[in-house]
């Protein structure tokens, strides 16, 4: 584990305030993205805990994971919810969500490190990701954790253009892309949780359902 980034402070902000921002913006704009981010955040928290990351860092990663797709509020509905294959231009607009999210969160005092995790959560271990083509340990540690959880939840969720894989198939996929798409250290920590993942996601989905009834 190689956490070398400067630990940001959240003084002046509470988890409740950040979460309320997520609820108001994400759930109103795009319920799928809100639910996806909630699950990714829970998975990130468990990965970080399994890697014995200090509790303060667990909270930072938890918040960043909740906000990782907030930039999708800047993507038009017709593209975000398109049932068919995206054109090259539409795909480019979707990819812009990480930079949009970075600009939103980076404008908030003391959340600059979280903004970097949002910016880089689609980077790849082999340097073929976006937006900056960072490679290996150039990618911020929190972004590497989000990338693993994000990949797992994306491929186990049904969308108009893709069929969900089973948990078992998704775990195999994470294993297969480790070391070229995803950070191998984080992937290993995630795969160590394979027996806990169903219960983690069951709890999260119950929380989401209860919140949607509020």
N, C-alpha and C positions, 0 to 999 in steps of 0.2 A: 504494500500500500504506500502511495507516495503523495500524500496531501501536502503540497507546497504552497498553495495559494494562501493569501492573507485572509484570516477569518473575519468576515464582515460582522458588524453589529446590527441588531434589530431594535436597539433602544429607540423609543418613540413609536414603535409599531408593535402590535400584538398579533398573535396568530389569529385571533378572532377577527380583527380588522382585515387582515389579508384574505382570510377565508370568505368573508362577506363580499369582498371585491370579486372573488372568483364566482360566487353564487350569483351575484347580480349580473355580471357581464357574460360569463360563459353559459350559464343555464338559460338565460333569456335569449342569447344569440344562437346557440347551437347545443341542444341537450346532449347529443352524442359526444361532442368534444368535452363537455363538462363531465359526463360520466366516465369517459376514457381517462381524463386527467385525474379523477378521483381514484380510479383503480391503479394507475401508474404511480401516483403518489404513495399509496399504501405499499405497493411492491418495492418501491425505492426505499421506503423506511425500513422494511424487513431486510433488504439487501445490505443496507448500511449497517444495521445492527449486527447482521451475520459477519460482516467484515470488521467488527469491533471499532467502528468509527466513533469518535467522541460524540457525546450526546448533542452538543451544540451544533456540530456538523450535520447530524441526523436531521435536526430541525431545519437547517438551511436547505438541505437536499429535498426534504419533504415539501417545503414551500415552493422551491423551484420546480419540482415535478408537477405540482398543482397548476403552476402558471406556464408550463412549457409550451402549450399550444394557444396561449392567449392571443397570439398574433393572427390567428385565424379569423378574428373579428374584422380584419382588414381584407379578407378574401370574399369576393362576391358569392352570394348564395347559389347562383347558377353553376358555378364551378365547384364550390365546396360540396354540394349535394348532387352533382352530376352522376347519373346512373351508369353511364358508359365510360369508355376509355378517354382519358384526357388528351387533348392535343399538346404539342410541344409548348405552345405559348401558355396554355392553361396550367400545365405542370410547372412551368416557371413561376406563375403567379402563386401557386400553392407553396412552392419552395420558399417564397418570400416571407412566409409566416414566421420563420425563426428570426428574421431581421426586424420585422414589424414588432414582434413580441419583445425583442431586445430593446428597441427604441421606446416602447411603452414603459417597461419596467425600469430601464436605466434612467428614466426621468425622475424616478422616485428616490429621494435621498436614502443612502445607506443600503440600497438594494443592487448595487452595481455588480457584485459577484454573482448574485442570483441571475441577473441579466445575462452574464456571460454563459451560464449553464443553459439558459434558454437559447441563446444565439448558436451554441455549438452542439445541441443535442442530436443533430443529424450528421455530424462528422462521422467518418469511418476510421477504424483502426489502420486501414491500409492507405489512408489519405485520399480516398475517392469520394468522400462525402461533401457536404456543403454547410455553410456558404464559403468557408475559408480553406477547405482541403487540408485541415490540420491532420496530423498523422501520429498514431501511437500516443505517447505520454504528453504530446503537445496539447491534446484535448483536455480541458479541465476535468478533474476527477468526478465532480458532480454530474457533468454532462455525460460522462461514460456510463454512470449508473442509470441515468434517465434513459439513455439509448437502449439499454438491455430491457428494462421494464416496458418501455414504449413499443419496442419490437414485439415482445411477447403479447401484449394486450391488443396490438393492431392485428396480429394474425390469428387471434382467437375471437375476434369480433366480426360479426357479419355486417357488410356494407353493400350498397347497391351493386358495386363492381367487383366484389370478392366474397367468397364463401369462407366462413370461419373454419379454422383448423381445430382439432381437439387439443386438449392440454398436452397429451402425450406427443402428438405430432409437432406442436409448437416447441416443446422442450427439445425434441430432436433437431428442429430447425435452429434453435439457439446454439446448440452444440455444434452444428455443422458450420455456422457462420462465425463462430468464435475464432479469433486470431486473424481474421481479415476484415470483417465488418464490425465486430464488437470486441471490446476489451476482454481478453481471455481471463484476467483475474476477476473481473466483475461477473462475467458469464459463469465462471466456476462457482462463485458465491451464490448466484441465483439458482443454479442447478442443484446446489446443496439443499435448497428449500423446496424441492419438487413435491415432497409429501405434504408440505404445509400450504402450498399455493391454493388448492381448492377451498380450504377453509378460510384463508385470508380473503379471497375474492367473494366467497359467500357472504362474509360479514360486511364487506364493502358494498356489495349490491343491496344488502338489506338497509344499510345507511342511506344509500342513494334513493331507494324507494321511499323510505320514511321522510327524507327531506323533500321529495317531490310531492308528498301529501300535505306539506306544511302550507 
